[in-house]
């Protein structure tokens, strides 16, 4: 009955893969949540009329 052994091994592998995927997704979700909770620095207001293409050069 080698085919039953192969089928059983495939089911065991799939189950292990699902568990690993869940651990990875939980870890990534935790990092995202942690990043969202960080206090962010306010963005600097950009000059509405920048000077030239490099910022301080003339066109």
HELIX and SHEET records of a PDB file:
HELIX    1   1 UNK A    2  UNK A   37  1                                  36    
END                                                                             
